[in-house]
Amino acid sequence: MSVIELQVGGMSCGHCVRAVERAVRARDAAAKVSVDLAAGRVRIEGALTREAAAEAIAAQGYEVRPG
Ligand SMILES: [Cu+2]
């Protein structure tokens, strides 16, 4: 298990939060996802690699920023 933190742009409301959570859990059903909407940060505890998590979120139309 690993902990990944991503900076994600374009999230503006609860729907965005749920869309991001769903996108991650579609790839890792057991992942713990927490989203800090104000800071635009997504923290994921689970089996996904950073690349896989970033790709899942980007596929929903959000901007995953480096760092
Ligand atoms: Cu939204």
N, CA, C, O and the ligand as a Tripos MOL2 file, in Angstrom:
@<TRIPOS>MOLECULE
protein
  269   267    68     0     0
PROTEIN
NO_CHARGES

@<TRIPOS>ATOM
      1 N           0.8330   -1.1910    0.0000 N.3       1 MET1
      2 CA          0.0000    0.0000    0.0000 C.3       1 MET1
      3 C           0.8770    1.2540    0.0000 C.2       1 MET1
      4 O           1.9640    1.2830    0.5760 O.2       1 MET1
      5 N           0.3730    2.2590   -0.6520 N.am      2 SER2
      6 CA          1.1520    3.4960   -0.6920 C.3       2 SER2
      7 C           0.2210    4.6880   -0.5400 C.2       2 SER2
      8 O          -0.9910    4.5900   -0.7300 O.2       2 SER2
      9 N           0.8160    5.7950   -0.1960 N.am      3 VAL3
     10 CA          0.0700    7.0430   -0.0680 C.3       3 VAL3
     11 C           0.5360    7.9860   -1.1670 C.2       3 VAL3
     12 O           1.7300    8.2420   -1.3260 O.2       3 VAL3
     13 N          -0.4190    8.4910   -1.9110 N.am      4 ILE4
     14 CA         -0.1270    9.3930   -3.0240 C.3       4 ILE4
     15 C          -0.8420   10.7030   -2.7680 C.2       4 ILE4
     16 O          -2.0010   10.7080   -2.3520 O.2       4 ILE4
     17 N          -0.1740   11.7990   -3.0070 N.am      5 GLU5
     18 CA         -0.8480   13.0930   -2.9440 C.3       5 GLU5
     19 C          -0.6940   13.7810   -4.2860 C.2       5 GLU5
     20 O           0.4090   13.9180   -4.8150 O.2       5 GLU5
     21 N          -1.8200   14.2090   -4.8210 N.am      6 LEU6
     22 CA         -1.8170   14.8720   -6.1240 C.3       6 LEU6
     23 C          -2.4420   16.2470   -5.9950 C.2       6 LEU6
     24 O          -3.3780   16.4560   -5.2230 O.2       6 LEU6
     25 N          -1.9130   17.1620   -6.7550 N.am      7 GLN7
     26 CA         -2.4940   18.5000   -6.8530 C.3       7 GLN7
     27 C          -3.4120   18.4690   -8.0840 C.2       7 GLN7
     28 O          -2.9620   18.2000   -9.1980 O.2       7 GLN7
     29 N          -4.6980   18.7490   -7.8650 N.am      8 VAL8
     30 CA         -5.6750   18.5930   -8.9490 C.3       8 VAL8
     31 C          -6.4360   19.8970   -9.1460 C.2       8 VAL8
     32 O          -7.0200   20.4360   -8.2070 O.2       8 VAL8
     33 N          -6.4230   20.3920  -10.3690 N.am      9 GLY9
     34 CA         -7.1440   21.6060  -10.6900 C.3       9 GLY9
     35 C          -8.4850   21.3080  -11.3450 C.2       9 GLY9
     36 O          -8.6590   20.2670  -11.9780 O.2       9 GLY9
     37 N          -9.4270   22.2250  -11.1890 N.am     10 GLY10
     38 CA        -10.7150   22.1000  -11.8550 C.3      10 GLY10
     39 C         -11.8190   21.5370  -10.9850 C.2      10 GLY10
     40 O         -12.9670   21.4550  -11.4210 O.2      10 GLY10
     41 N         -11.4890   21.1440   -9.7480 N.am     11 MET11
     42 CA        -12.5340   20.6360   -8.8490 C.3      11 MET11
     43 C         -13.1980   21.8330   -8.1660 C.2      11 MET11
     44 O         -12.5230   22.6710   -7.5690 O.2      11 MET11
     45 N         -14.5220   21.9020   -8.2620 N.am     12 SER12
     46 CA        -15.1770   23.0950   -7.7350 C.3      12 SER12
     47 C         -16.3290   22.8060   -6.7910 C.2      12 SER12
     48 O         -16.8400   23.7270   -6.1550 O.2      12 SER12
     49 N         -16.7470   21.5730   -6.6820 N.am     13 CYS13
     50 CA        -17.9130   21.3010   -5.8360 C.3      13 CYS13
     51 C         -17.9450   19.8340   -5.4140 C.2      13 CYS13
     52 O         -17.0660   19.0460   -5.7640 O.2      13 CYS13
     53 N         -18.9680   19.4950   -4.6610 N.am     14 GLY14
     54 CA        -19.1050   18.1270   -4.1750 C.3      14 GLY14
     55 C         -19.2190   17.0920   -5.2730 C.2      14 GLY14
     56 O         -18.7970   15.9480   -5.1070 O.2      14 GLY14
     57 N         -19.7910   17.4950   -6.3980 N.am     15 HIS15
     58 CA        -19.8810   16.5490   -7.5150 C.3      15 HIS15
     59 C         -18.4960   16.1980   -8.0340 C.2      15 HIS15
     60 O         -18.2190   15.0490   -8.3790 O.2      15 HIS15
     61 N         -17.6410   17.1930   -8.0840 N.am     16 CYS16
     62 CA        -16.2670   16.9610   -8.5320 C.3      16 CYS16
     63 C         -15.5570   16.0090   -7.5750 C.2      16 CYS16
     64 O         -14.8450   15.0960   -7.9950 O.2      16 CYS16
     65 N         -15.7640   16.2410   -6.2870 N.am     17 VAL17
     66 CA        -15.1470   15.3770   -5.2780 C.3      17 VAL17
     67 C         -15.5760   13.9370   -5.4970 C.2      17 VAL17
     68 O         -14.7490   13.0250   -5.4970 O.2      17 VAL17
     69 N         -16.8690   13.7400   -5.6840 N.am     18 ARG18
     70 CA        -17.3630   12.3740   -5.8680 C.3      18 ARG18
     71 C         -16.8770   11.7760   -7.1790 C.2      18 ARG18
     72 O         -16.5940   10.5800   -7.2450 O.2      18 ARG18
     73 N         -16.7780   12.5860   -8.2160 N.am     19 ALA19
     74 CA        -16.2940   12.0830   -9.5060 C.3      19 ALA19
     75 C         -14.8480   11.5960   -9.3870 C.2      19 ALA19
     76 O         -14.4740   10.5670   -9.9500 O.2      19 ALA19
     77 N         -14.0470   12.3600   -8.6390 N.am     20 VAL20
     78 CA        -12.6470   11.9740   -8.4380 C.3      20 VAL20
     79 C         -12.5670   10.6940   -7.6070 C.2      20 VAL20
     80 O         -11.8090    9.7790   -7.9290 O.2      20 VAL20
     81 N         -13.3620   10.6430   -6.5310 N.am     21 GLU21
     82 CA        -13.3680    9.4420   -5.6830 C.3      21 GLU21
     83 C         -13.7840    8.2050   -6.4900 C.2      21 GLU21
     84 O         -13.1690    7.1430   -6.3860 O.2      21 GLU21
     85 N         -14.8200    8.3650   -7.2790 N.am     22 ARG22
     86 CA        -15.2960    7.2430   -8.0950 C.3      22 ARG22
     87 C         -14.2490    6.7910   -9.0930 C.2      22 ARG22
     88 O         -14.0330    5.5940   -9.2840 O.2      22 ARG22
     89 N         -13.5970    7.7570   -9.7310 N.am     23 ALA23
     90 CA        -12.5970    7.4300  -10.7530 C.3      23 ALA23
     91 C         -11.4550    6.6200  -10.1440 C.2      23 ALA23
     92 O         -10.9610    5.6680  -10.7500 O.2      23 ALA23
     93 N         -11.0440    7.0120   -8.9400 N.am     24 VAL24
     94 CA         -9.9490    6.2870   -8.2850 C.3      24 VAL24
     95 C         -10.4190    4.9010   -7.8610 C.2      24 VAL24
     96 O          -9.7150    3.9120   -8.0610 O.2      24 VAL24
     97 N         -11.6190    4.8340   -7.2710 N.am     25 ARG25
     98 CA        -12.1150    3.5410   -6.7740 C.3      25 ARG25
     99 C         -12.4690    2.5890   -7.8970 C.2      25 ARG25
    100 O         -12.5340    1.3780   -7.6860 O.2      25 ARG25
    101 N         -12.7020    3.1230   -9.0940 N.am     26 ALA26
    102 CA        -12.9450    2.2320  -10.2290 C.3      26 ALA26
    103 C         -11.6850    1.4330  -10.5510 C.2      26 ALA26
    104 O         -11.7600    0.3400  -11.1120 O.2      26 ALA26
    105 N         -10.5300    1.9840  -10.1930 N.am     27 ARG27
    106 CA         -9.2630    1.2920  -10.4570 C.3      27 ARG27
    107 C          -8.7640    0.5220   -9.2420 C.2      27 ARG27
    108 O          -8.0220   -0.4520   -9.3710 O.2      27 ARG27
    109 N          -9.1790    0.9700   -8.0600 N.am     28 ASP28
    110 CA         -8.7550    0.3190   -6.8170 C.3      28 ASP28
    111 C          -9.9090    0.4580   -5.8340 C.2      28 ASP28
    112 O         -10.0310    1.4600   -5.1290 O.2      28 ASP28
    113 N         -10.7540   -0.5700   -5.8050 N.am     29 ALA29
    114 CA        -12.0060   -0.4870   -5.0440 C.3      29 ALA29
    115 C         -11.7650   -0.2370   -3.5620 C.2      29 ALA29
    116 O         -12.6230    0.3210   -2.8760 O.2      29 ALA29
    117 N         -10.6000   -0.6480   -3.0660 N.am     30 ALA30
    118 CA        -10.3300   -0.5240   -1.6330 C.3      30 ALA30
    119 C          -9.6110    0.7720   -1.2730 C.2      30 ALA30
    120 O          -9.2920    1.0010   -0.1060 O.2      30 ALA30
    121 N          -9.3580    1.6090   -2.2550 N.am     31 ALA31
    122 CA         -8.5900    2.8290   -1.9890 C.3      31 ALA31
    123 C          -9.3430    3.7580   -1.0510 C.2      31 ALA31
    124 O         -10.5660    3.8880   -1.1140 O.2      31 ALA31
    125 N          -8.5720    4.4030   -0.1760 N.am     32 LYS32
    126 CA         -9.1340    5.4820    0.6510 C.3      32 LYS32
    127 C          -8.7770    6.7790   -0.0530 C.2      32 LYS32
    128 O          -7.6080    7.0640   -0.3110 O.2      32 LYS32
    129 N          -9.7990    7.5570   -0.3590 N.am     33 VAL33
    130 CA         -9.5790    8.7950   -1.0970 C.3      33 VAL33
    131 C         -10.0490    9.9550   -0.2500 C.2      33 VAL33
    132 O         -11.1930    9.9580    0.2050 O.2      33 VAL33
    133 N          -9.1980   10.9410   -0.0260 N.am     34 SER34
    134 CA         -9.6920   12.1560    0.6140 C.3      34 SER34
    135 C          -9.3270   13.3600   -0.2420 C.2      34 SER34
    136 O          -8.2050   13.4990   -0.7290 O.2      34 SER34
    137 N         -10.3130   14.2130   -0.4020 N.am     35 VAL35
    138 CA        -10.1620   15.3730   -1.2750 C.3      35 VAL35
    139 C         -10.2830   16.6420   -0.4390 C.2      35 VAL35
    140 O         -11.2620   16.8400    0.2810 O.2      35 VAL35
    141 N          -9.2730   17.4940   -0.5490 N.am     36 ASP36
    142 CA         -9.3360   18.8290    0.0430 C.3      36 ASP36
    143 C          -9.6730   19.7920   -1.0930 C.2      36 ASP36
    144 O          -8.8100   20.2150   -1.8620 O.2      36 ASP36
    145 N         -10.9550   20.1180   -1.1670 N.am     37 LEU37
    146 CA        -11.4550   20.9020   -2.2970 C.3      37 LEU37
    147 C         -10.8020   22.2840   -2.3450 C.2      37 LEU37
    148 O         -10.3980   22.7560   -3.4070 O.2      37 LEU37
    149 N         -10.7060   22.9220   -1.1790 N.am     38 ALA38
    150 CA        -10.1580   24.2860   -1.1360 C.3      38 ALA38
    151 C          -8.7060   24.3180   -1.5980 C.2      38 ALA38
    152 O          -8.2860   25.2430   -2.2940 O.2      38 ALA38
    153 N          -7.9490   23.3050   -1.2060 N.am     39 ALA39
    154 CA         -6.5270   23.2740   -1.5490 C.3      39 ALA39
    155 C          -6.2760   22.5880   -2.8920 C.2      39 ALA39
    156 O          -5.1750   22.6670   -3.4380 O.2      39 ALA39
    157 N          -7.2960   21.9190   -3.4210 N.am     40 GLY40
    158 CA         -7.1030   21.1860   -4.6650 C.3      40 GLY40
    159 C          -6.1500   20.0130   -4.5150 C.2      40 GLY40
    160 O          -5.3720   19.6950   -5.4150 O.2      40 GLY40
    161 N          -6.2350   19.3750   -3.3470 N.am     41 ARG41
    162 CA         -5.3530   18.2300   -3.1200 C.3      41 ARG41
    163 C          -6.1480   16.9510   -2.9570 C.2      41 ARG41
    164 O          -7.2000   16.9190   -2.3180 O.2      41 ARG41
    165 N          -5.6120   15.8950   -3.5550 N.am     42 VAL42
    166 CA         -6.2380   14.5860   -3.4450 C.3      42 VAL42
    167 C          -5.2230   13.6270   -2.8360 C.2      42 VAL42
    168 O          -4.1040   13.4870   -3.3300 O.2      42 VAL42
    169 N          -5.6360   12.9660   -1.7490 N.am     43 ARG43
    170 CA         -4.7640   12.0090   -1.0740 C.3      43 ARG43
    171 C          -5.3660   10.6290   -1.2480 C.2      43 ARG43
    172 O          -6.5480   10.4180   -0.9760 O.2      43 ARG43
    173 N          -4.5640    9.7100   -1.6930 N.am     44 ILE44
    174 CA         -5.0420    8.3610   -1.9760 C.3      44 ILE44
    175 C          -4.1690    7.3550   -1.2360 C.2      44 ILE44
    176 O          -2.9450    7.3460   -1.3750 O.2      44 ILE44
    177 N          -4.8210    6.5190   -0.4550 N.am     45 GLU45
    178 CA         -4.1220    5.4070    0.1920 C.3      45 GLU45
    179 C          -4.6010    4.1410   -0.4710 C.2      45 GLU45
    180 O          -5.7880    3.8190   -0.4240 O.2      45 GLU45
    181 N          -3.6900    3.4230   -1.0860 N.am     46 GLY46
    182 CA         -4.1210    2.1980   -1.7430 C.3      46 GLY46
    183 C          -3.0100    1.5880   -2.5610 C.2      46 GLY46
    184 O          -1.8250    1.8040   -2.3100 O.2      46 GLY46
    185 N          -3.4290    0.8140   -3.5530 N.am     47 ALA47
    186 CA         -2.4730    0.0300   -4.3290 C.3      47 ALA47
    187 C          -2.0670    0.7050   -5.6340 C.2      47 ALA47
    188 O          -1.1710    0.2290   -6.3320 O.2      47 ALA47
    189 N          -2.7230    1.8080   -5.9610 N.am     48 LEU48
    190 CA         -2.4510    2.4340   -7.2580 C.3      48 LEU48
    191 C          -1.0820    3.1010   -7.2870 C.2      48 LEU48
    192 O          -0.5860    3.6020   -6.2770 O.2      48 LEU48
    193 N          -0.4930    3.0890   -8.4670 N.am     49 THR49
    194 CA          0.6990    3.9100   -8.6660 C.3      49 THR49
    195 C           0.2600    5.3520   -8.8580 C.2      49 THR49
    196 O          -0.9000    5.6300   -9.1610 O.2      49 THR49
    197 N           1.2070    6.2620   -8.6760 N.am     50 ARG50
    198 CA          0.9420    7.6790   -8.9000 C.3      50 ARG50
    199 C           0.4270    7.9180  -10.3250 C.2      50 ARG50
    200 O          -0.5040    8.6930  -10.5440 O.2      50 ARG50
    201 N           1.0540    7.2360  -11.2810 N.am     51 GLU51
    202 CA          0.6850    7.4140  -12.6850 C.3      51 GLU51
    203 C          -0.7500    6.9540  -12.9300 C.2      51 GLU51
    204 O          -1.5150    7.6360  -13.6130 O.2      51 GLU51
    205 N          -1.1150    5.7990  -12.3750 N.am     52 ALA52
    206 CA         -2.4570    5.2580  -12.5960 C.3      52 ALA52
    207 C          -3.5100    6.1600  -11.9610 C.2      52 ALA52
    208 O          -4.5690    6.3930  -12.5440 O.2      52 ALA52
    209 N          -3.2160    6.6630  -10.7690 N.am     53 ALA53
    210 CA         -4.1620    7.5450  -10.0950 C.3      53 ALA53
    211 C          -4.3280    8.8420  -10.8800 C.2      53 ALA53
    212 O          -5.4450    9.3260  -11.0610 O.2      53 ALA53
    213 N          -3.2220    9.3950  -11.3400 N.am     54 ALA54
    214 CA         -3.2700   10.6460  -12.0900 C.3      54 ALA54
    215 C          -4.0460   10.4670  -13.3910 C.2      54 ALA54
    216 O          -4.8200   11.3350  -13.7950 O.2      54 ALA54
    217 N          -3.8270    9.3390  -14.0280 N.am     55 GLU55
    218 CA         -4.5130    9.0650  -15.2950 C.3      55 GLU55
    219 C          -6.0250    8.9170  -15.0760 C.2      55 GLU55
    220 O          -6.8210    9.4110  -15.8750 O.2      55 GLU55
    221 N          -6.4090    8.2440  -14.0030 N.am     56 ALA56
    222 CA         -7.8340    8.0440  -13.7040 C.3      56 ALA56
    223 C          -8.5250    9.3840  -13.4730 C.2      56 ALA56
    224 O          -9.6450    9.6000  -13.9360 O.2      56 ALA56
    225 N          -7.8560   10.2770  -12.7580 N.am     57 ILE57
    226 CA         -8.4460   11.5820  -12.4540 C.3      57 ILE57
    227 C          -8.4670   12.4670  -13.6970 C.2      57 ILE57
    228 O          -9.4500   13.1580  -13.9610 O.2      57 ILE57
    229 N          -7.3830   12.4390  -14.4510 N.am     58 ALA58
    230 CA         -7.3210   13.2450  -15.6740 C.3      58 ALA58
    231 C          -8.3800   12.8150  -16.6790 C.2      58 ALA58
    232 O          -8.9040   13.6380  -17.4290 O.2      58 ALA58
    233 N          -8.6940   11.5180  -16.6920 N.am     59 ALA59
    234 CA         -9.6980   11.0030  -17.6320 C.3      59 ALA59
    235 C         -11.0830   11.5620  -17.3400 C.2      59 ALA59
    236 O         -11.9580   11.5330  -18.2060 O.2      59 ALA59
    237 N         -11.2920   12.0780  -16.1130 N.am     60 GLN60
    238 CA        -12.5690   12.7030  -15.7630 C.3      60 GLN60
    239 C         -12.5890   14.1840  -16.1410 C.2      60 GLN60
    240 O         -13.5870   14.8710  -15.9210 O.2      60 GLN60
    241 N         -11.5000   14.6690  -16.7030 N.am     61 GLY61
    242 CA        -11.4790   16.0530  -17.1560 C.3      61 GLY61
    243 C         -10.8220   17.0300  -16.2000 C.2      61 GLY61
    244 O         -10.8770   18.2400  -16.4190 O.2      61 GLY61
    245 N         -10.1940   16.5190  -15.1300 N.am     62 TYR62
    246 CA         -9.5080   17.3970  -14.1910 C.3      62 TYR62
    247 C          -8.0270   17.4700  -14.5450 C.2      62 TYR62
    248 O          -7.4600   16.5910  -15.1950 O.2      62 TYR62
    249 N          -7.4440   18.5500  -14.0890 N.am     63 GLU63
    250 CA         -6.0440   18.8150  -14.4410 C.3      63 GLU63
    251 C          -5.1400   18.3660  -13.2980 C.2      63 GLU63
    252 O          -5.1380   18.9720  -12.2270 O.2      63 GLU63
    253 N          -4.3910   17.3260  -13.5230 N.am     64 VAL64
    254 CA         -3.4560   16.8450  -12.5090 C.3      64 VAL64
    255 C          -2.1300   17.5600  -12.7190 C.2      64 VAL64
    256 O          -1.5060   17.4510  -13.7750 O.2      64 VAL64
    257 N          -1.7120   18.2960  -11.6870 N.am     65 ARG65
    258 CA         -0.5040   19.1060  -11.8190 C.3      65 ARG65
    259 C           0.6780   18.3800  -11.1760 C.2      65 ARG65
    260 O           0.5210   17.6410  -10.2040 O.2      65 ARG65
    261 N           1.8280   18.6010  -11.7250 N.am     66 PRO66
    262 CA          2.9970   17.9590  -11.1170 C.3      66 PRO66
    263 C           3.2670   18.5320   -9.7290 C.2      66 PRO66
    264 O           3.0310   19.7150   -9.4840 O.2      66 PRO66
    265 N           3.7550   17.7060   -8.8390 N.am     67 GLY67
    266 CA          4.1840   18.1560   -7.5130 C.3      67 GLY67
    267 C           3.1380   18.0850   -6.4680 C.2      67 GLY67
    268 O           3.3900   18.4390   -5.3170 O.2      67 GLY67
    269 CU        -18.0250   20.1320   -9.2500 Cu       68 CU68
@<TRIPOS>BOND
     1     1     2 1
     2     2     3 1
     3     3     4 2
     4     3     5 am
     5     5     6 1
     6     6     7 1
     7     7     8 2
     8     7     9 am
     9     9    10 1
    10    10    11 1
    11    11    12 2
    12    11    13 am
    13    13    14 1
    14    14    15 1
    15    15    16 2
    16    15    17 am
    17    17    18 1
    18    18    19 1
    19    19    20 2
    20    19    21 am
    21    21    22 1
    22    22    23 1
    23    23    24 2
    24    23    25 am
    25    25    26 1
    26    26    27 1
    27    27    28 2
    28    27    29 am
    29    29    30 1
    30    30    31 1
    31    31    32 2
    32    31    33 am
    33    33    34 1
    34    34    35 1
    35    35    36 2
    36    35    37 am
    37    37    38 1
    38    38    39 1
    39    39    40 2
    40    39    41 am
    41    41    42 1
    42    42    43 1
    43    43    44 2
    44    43    45 am
    45    45    46 1
    46    46    47 1
    47    47    48 2
    48    47    49 am
    49    49    50 1
    50    50    51 1
    51    51    52 2
    52    51    53 am
    53    53    54 1
    54    54    55 1
    55    55    56 2
    56    55    57 am
    57    57    58 1
    58    58    59 1
    59    59    60 2
    60    59    61 am
    61    61    62 1
    62    62    63 1
    63    63    64 2
    64    63    65 am
    65    65    66 1
    66    66    67 1
    67    67    68 2
    68    67    69 am
    69    69    70 1
    70    70    71 1
    71    71    72 2
    72    71    73 am
    73    73    74 1
    74    74    75 1
    75    75    76 2
    76    75    77 am
    77    77    78 1
    78    78    79 1
    79    79    80 2
    80    79    81 am
    81    81    82 1
    82    82    83 1
    83    83    84 2
    84    83    85 am
    85    85    86 1
    86    86    87 1
    87    87    88 2
    88    87    89 am
    89    89    90 1
    90    90    91 1
    91    91    92 2
    92    91    93 am
    93    93    94 1
    94    94    95 1
    95    95    96 2
    96    95    97 am
    97    97    98 1
    98    98    99 1
    99    99   100 2
   100    99   101 am
   101   101   102 1
   102   102   103 1
   103   103   104 2
   104   103   105 am
   105   105   106 1
   106   106   107 1
   107   107   108 2
   108   107   109 am
   109   109   110 1
   110   110   111 1
   111   111   112 2
   112   111   113 am
   113   113   114 1
   114   114   115 1
   115   115   116 2
   116   115   117 am
   117   117   118 1
   118   118   119 1
   119   119   120 2
   120   119   121 am
   121   121   122 1
   122   122   123 1
   123   123   124 2
   124   123   125 am
   125   125   126 1
   126   126   127 1
   127   127   128 2
   128   127   129 am
   129   129   130 1
   130   130   131 1
   131   131   132 2
   132   131   133 am
   133   133   134 1
   134   134   135 1
   135   135   136 2
   136   135   137 am
   137   137   138 1
   138   138   139 1
   139   139   140 2
   140   139   141 am
   141   141   142 1
   142   142   143 1
   143   143   144 2
   144   143   145 am
   145   145   146 1
   146   146   147 1
   147   147   148 2
   148   147   149 am
   149   149   150 1
   150   150   151 1
   151   151   152 2
   152   151   153 am
   153   153   154 1
   154   154   155 1
   155   155   156 2
   156   155   157 am
   157   157   158 1
   158   158   159 1
   159   159   160 2
   160   159   161 am
   161   161   162 1
   162   162   163 1
   163   163   164 2
   164   163   165 am
   165   165   166 1
   166   166   167 1
   167   167   168 2
   168   167   169 am
   169   169   170 1
   170   170   171 1
   171   171   172 2
   172   171   173 am
   173   173   174 1
   174   174   175 1
   175   175   176 2
   176   175   177 am
   177   177   178 1
   178   178   179 1
   179   179   180 2
   180   179   181 am
   181   181   182 1
   182   182   183 1
   183   183   184 2
   184   183   185 am
   185   185   186 1
   186   186   187 1
   187   187   188 2
   188   187   189 am
   189   189   190 1
   190   190   191 1
   191   191   192 2
   192   191   193 am
   193   193   194 1
   194   194   195 1
   195   195   196 2
   196   195   197 am
   197   197   198 1
   198   198   199 1
   199   199   200 2
   200   199   201 am
   201   201   202 1
   202   202   203 1
   203   203   204 2
   204   203   205 am
   205   205   206 1
   206   206   207 1
   207   207   208 2
   208   207   209 am
   209   209   210 1
   210   210   211 1
   211   211   212 2
   212   211   213 am
   213   213   214 1
   214   214   215 1
   215   215   216 2
   216   215   217 am
   217   217   218 1
   218   218   219 1
   219   219   220 2
   220   219   221 am
   221   221   222 1
   222   222   223 1
   223   223   224 2
   224   223   225 am
   225   225   226 1
   226   226   227 1
   227   227   228 2
   228   227   229 am
   229   229   230 1
   230   230   231 1
   231   231   232 2
   232   231   233 am
   233   233   234 1
   234   234   235 1
   235   235   236 2
   236   235   237 am
   237   237   238 1
   238   238   239 1
   239   239   240 2
   240   239   241 am
   241   241   242 1
   242   242   243 1
   243   243   244 2
   244   243   245 am
   245   245   246 1
   246   246   247 1
   247   247   248 2
   248   247   249 am
   249   249   250 1
   250   250   251 1
   251   251   252 2
   252   251   253 am
   253   253   254 1
   254   254   255 1
   255   255   256 2
   256   255   257 am
   257   257   258 1
   258   258   259 1
   259   259   260 2
   260   259   261 am
   261   261   262 1
   262   262   263 1
   263   263   264 2
   264   263   265 am
   265   265   266 1
   266   266   267 1
   267   267   268 2
@<TRIPOS>SUBSTRUCTURE
     1 MET1         2 RESIDUE 1 A MET
     2 SER2         6 RESIDUE 1 A SER
     3 VAL3        10 RESIDUE 1 A VAL
     4 ILE4        14 RESIDUE 1 A ILE
     5 GLU5        18 RESIDUE 1 A GLU
     6 LEU6        22 RESIDUE 1 A LEU
     7 GLN7        26 RESIDUE 1 A GLN
     8 VAL8        30 RESIDUE 1 A VAL
     9 GLY9        34 RESIDUE 1 A GLY
    10 GLY10       38 RESIDUE 1 A GLY
    11 MET11       42 RESIDUE 1 A MET
    12 SER12       46 RESIDUE 1 A SER
    13 CYS13       50 RESIDUE 1 A CYS
    14 GLY14       54 RESIDUE 1 A GLY
    15 HIS15       58 RESIDUE 1 A HIS
    16 CYS16       62 RESIDUE 1 A CYS
    17 VAL17       66 RESIDUE 1 A VAL
    18 ARG18       70 RESIDUE 1 A ARG
    19 ALA19       74 RESIDUE 1 A ALA
    20 VAL20       78 RESIDUE 1 A VAL
    21 GLU21       82 RESIDUE 1 A GLU
    22 ARG22       86 RESIDUE 1 A ARG
    23 ALA23       90 RESIDUE 1 A ALA
    24 VAL24       94 RESIDUE 1 A VAL
    25 ARG25       98 RESIDUE 1 A ARG
    26 ALA26      102 RESIDUE 1 A ALA
    27 ARG27      106 RESIDUE 1 A ARG
    28 ASP28      110 RESIDUE 1 A ASP
    29 ALA29      114 RESIDUE 1 A ALA
    30 ALA30      118 RESIDUE 1 A ALA
    31 ALA31      122 RESIDUE 1 A ALA
    32 LYS32      126 RESIDUE 1 A LYS
    33 VAL33      130 RESIDUE 1 A VAL
    34 SER34      134 RESIDUE 1 A SER
    35 VAL35      138 RESIDUE 1 A VAL
    36 ASP36      142 RESIDUE 1 A ASP
    37 LEU37      146 RESIDUE 1 A LEU
    38 ALA38      150 RESIDUE 1 A ALA
    39 ALA39      154 RESIDUE 1 A ALA
    40 GLY40      158 RESIDUE 1 A GLY
    41 ARG41      162 RESIDUE 1 A ARG
    42 VAL42      166 RESIDUE 1 A VAL
    43 ARG43      170 RESIDUE 1 A ARG
    44 ILE44      174 RESIDUE 1 A ILE
    45 GLU45      178 RESIDUE 1 A GLU
    46 GLY46      182 RESIDUE 1 A GLY
    47 ALA47      186 RESIDUE 1 A ALA
    48 LEU48      190 RESIDUE 1 A LEU
    49 THR49      194 RESIDUE 1 A THR
    50 ARG50      198 RESIDUE 1 A ARG
    51 GLU51      202 RESIDUE 1 A GLU
    52 ALA52      206 RESIDUE 1 A ALA
    53 ALA53      210 RESIDUE 1 A ALA
    54 ALA54      214 RESIDUE 1 A ALA
    55 GLU55      218 RESIDUE 1 A GLU
    56 ALA56      222 RESIDUE 1 A ALA
    57 ILE57      226 RESIDUE 1 A ILE
    58 ALA58      230 RESIDUE 1 A ALA
    59 ALA59      234 RESIDUE 1 A ALA
    60 GLN60      238 RESIDUE 1 A GLN
    61 GLY61      242 RESIDUE 1 A GLY
    62 TYR62      246 RESIDUE 1 A TYR
    63 GLU63      250 RESIDUE 1 A GLU
    64 VAL64      254 RESIDUE 1 A VAL
    65 ARG65      258 RESIDUE 1 A ARG
    66 PRO66      262 RESIDUE 1 A PRO
    67 GLY67      266 RESIDUE 1 A GLY
    68 CU68       269 GROUP 0 **** ****
